[in-house]
Amino acid sequence: MPFSLHPLPVIARITRWLQSLRPRRPLKGATRLANWLHRFLPPYQGVVRLEGGMRMAVDTRFSAERTILLFGSYQPALARLLREHTPPDGHCLDIGANVGFFTLQFAQQVGRAGRVAAFEANPALAERIRDNAALNDFSHVHVVNKAVDRQAGQAAFYISPQPGKSSLLGEHVASPTQTIVVETIIIDAYLEQHDWPRLDIIKMDIEGNDCSALLGARESLTRFRPFIVLEYWYNTPTAIAREAFALLDDLGYALEGLESSGRRTLFTWRGPHPTGQKHIDVICLPR
């Protein structure tokens, strides 16, 4: 259905205005509203304009993209935090990039003198990131269709019905639609291969494998001390969590938890963990 005739873009004018009144956190009930509209309205596929004039192709059959259309952002507390820490000419890694919302945000802020690498193991999503970067003429975005881990090689990758929830960890994907074999890559090797002179930000959200991936960045963290936000799953194996957070502690990082409301709290991976909560975004601040 054309943009001008579809009800979702019309509704989005209202929901985006409401979101703009509270830019640091999602509207209360936003997810419920998006899912309710999805039940009763036909899906929308098309290009929408985001903050700062960015353009992005969305498909509202998928929950993250419904949120982007309706509210003009994704995880607004995290989006705001990353904007505050992204310098002009910066060099940024978006690991677990989905359809590229944060990739585009990084690319817009750093400008053409900066670099953005978007890592996405799902081939269909990697292609969509390339398309979204091309929509904005962001030639300084490099899309890497590989999974980030602590070792290079090959691994099984489980595709979720919601593609952005796919993972190297099969136990994290309920009823996978497909299992494929993907190449794995480590951050240190990528930065060395592409001769990055700096690294300012790592944003990582790879459905439970974040601590393992971080351990493949030991040299890069030591050399560049980037600002990091990763998603920590409370069921991460103790040995891997201990090693990852010991690395951050040795490098002098301070850790905070970032709630979806934007509230920041002290974080410790040892717990106790909130009842019913599977994961939390962890802000890693170089001191």
N, C-alpha and C positions, 0 to 999 in steps of 0.2 A: 504494500500500500504506500503511495507517495507520502513524503514527509508532511505536506500541507494538509493531507486528508486524515492522517493517522492520529488517533487521540493521544497517544503517549507523549509525543513532542509538545502538544498543547498543555497537557498536565505538567510536563517537566518545567514549563515556564513558572508555574506556581511553586512547585517543590524546590526548584533551584533558588528562587527568591527566599523561601523560608530557610533553606540551608545557608544562604548568604548572611542571615542574621546571626548565625552561630557557626562561624567558619572553622572553629577549632575542634568541633566534635560533631558526630552524626546526629541528625534529628532523632528524637525519641520515636520509636516505632517505624523507622525508615525501612528496615528490612521487611517487617510485616506488611507495610504498605506496598513495597515493590512486589512482593510475592502475591499479594492479593490482586493487584492489577494484572499480574501475569496470568492468573487463573481466568480472568474474565475478558481480557483484551487480546487481540491477535499480536503476535510478536512483531517487533519493528527491527528492520535491518537498514542501516544507512549511516551517513556521516553526520556527526554532531560537532558543534563548536564548544570548546572548553575554555577555561580561564586563560587569559593572555592571548586568545586568538588561535590556540592549538585546535587542530581538527583530528577527529578519531572516528574510525568506522566501528560501529557497535552492532551487536546481535543480541536482542533482549531475551532470547531463549536461555541465556546463561546469566546467572545471578549477578556476577560482578559487573557485567555490562548493563544490566538493568539499573544498577545503582549509579553507574557513570552517567547514563542518559538522564535519569530522574533528578540527580543531585549535583551533577557537574563535577564530581570528584569521587575518589575511592579512598576509604579509610582516611577521612579528613584530618584527624589528629596526626596521623603519620605523615600525610602529605604536607601539612603545615610544618612539621618538624624538619622534614627533609629540605623543604624550601629554605628554611632558616639557616641550614648548614651547607647549602650548595653554593660554592663561590663562583664568580665569573671565571671562565677559562678552566674550570675544575675538571677532574677526571673521576668518573663515577662507574660503579658496577651495579647493575640491576640483576640480581641472581634469583631466578624464579620469576621471570618478567611477565608471565601470563600474556595479555594482549598488548602490553606496553604502556600502560598509563604512567607509571613512574619513570619509565624510559623516556617518554616524551617530555615529562616535566623536567627531568635532568637536562635533556638536550636543549630545551628552551632556555633554561637558566644559564648553562655554561657557555652557550654560544658556539660559534664555529671554531674558535680556538681551543675549545675543550674536547673531551672524548667521553663517549658513553658506550659501554659494552653491555648488551642485554643477553643473558644466558637463559635459554628456554629449551628444555629437552623434548617437549611435545612438538613434532614437526609442523602440525597445522597451526599452532599458536606462533611458532617462530616465523612462519610465512606471514601471518597477520601483523606481527610487529614490523617486519620489513615494509609491508604495505602502509602501515600507519606512519612510519618514519618518512616514507616517500611522499605521503600526503602533505607533510609539512616541510619537505625539502631538507630533512635533517641528515645530510650526508656524513655527519660526524658520529652517527650511530652505527655500531658494528653488532650485528645479531649473530649469536653463536648457538647453533642448534645442537647443544651438548648438555649433559648433566654435570653439575659441579659436585665434586666429592673430594676425599682426601687422597685418592689414588687415581691415576689415569688408567683407562682400560675400557672395558665394556661391562654393561650391567642390564638387568631386566628393569623395565620402566612400566609402571601400571597406570593406564589411562583411565581417569575418572569420568563419570557421566557429566560432571562439571569440570571441563578440561583443566582449569586452573588449579584444581585440587589433586592433580596427578602427582605421583611420587615414585622414587626409587624403593620406597618401603611399602610392600604389598599390604601390610597390616593397617596402613593409614588410608587405604582406598577401599571404600565399601563398594562391592559389586563392580569391579573394573570392567569397562567395555572392551578393552584390548590390552594385551601385554606385548611390548616391543623390546627389542634390544637397542640400546643407545650407547654412544661413546661417552665416557666420563673424562673430565678435565680437572686439573687443579689450578687454583688462582695464581700461585707463584709461577707456574709454567706459562700461563697465558700472558701475564704482565712482562715476563722476560722475553717471550717470543715476539711480542708487539712493541717492545722497547718503551714502556710507559715511564716517563720521567717523574711522575707523581701519582698519588692515589688519595683522593679526598674523602670519598664516601663509598661504603658498601651497604647496600640494602639487600637483605637476604630473606627469602620466604620460600622454602623448598620442602614444605610439608614433612618436617620431622628430621630432615638430614642436615640441618643447618650446622650443628656442632661438628659433624664430620667434615663438611665443606670448609669450615673455618680452619681446621687443622691442616688443610692444604694451602693455607695462606700465611704460614708462620714467617717466612722471609719477608713477605710484603708488609705484614703488620709491623714487624720490627723496623723495617726501613722507612715506611711512610706514615705509620700511626694514623690511619684514617678514622673518621667518625663512622660508627657501625650501628645499624639496627638489624637485628636478626629475630627470627621467630623461634622461641624455645618451646619445645613440646615436653610436657612433664614426664612422659614415658620414655624419654631419651635414655638409652643404657647408661648406667651410672659411670662406668669407666670412660665412656666417650665424653660425657658432660664434665666429669672431673678434669680430664685432660684439656678440653677446650677452655674452660673457665680458669684453669691454672695458667694457661698461656696468656689470657687477657690480664690476669692478676700480675703475672711476672712483668708484663709490659706497662703496668701502671694504669690500666683502664678502670674507671668507675662505672658501676652498673646501676641502671634504673629500669623498672618495669614501666611500660607505657600502656595504659588502659585505653579502650576504644573511646572513652569520654575525654581523653586528653590528660587525665590525671597521671602524674608521675610519682612512683613510689620506689623505695629501696628494693633491690632485687637480690635474692640469693637462690641459686639453683638447687640447694639442698632442701628447700621447703621450709615450713609446711605449704602445701599447694592449695589454692582455692577449690572448694568442692564444686564438681561439675564443670570445671574449666580445663580444657585440654592443653592450651598453650597461651603464651603471652609474648608480646613484642618486647625485646630487651634492647635498651639504648646503651651503647658502649662508648663512653666518653674518654678520649685520651687526655690524661692529666698533664 
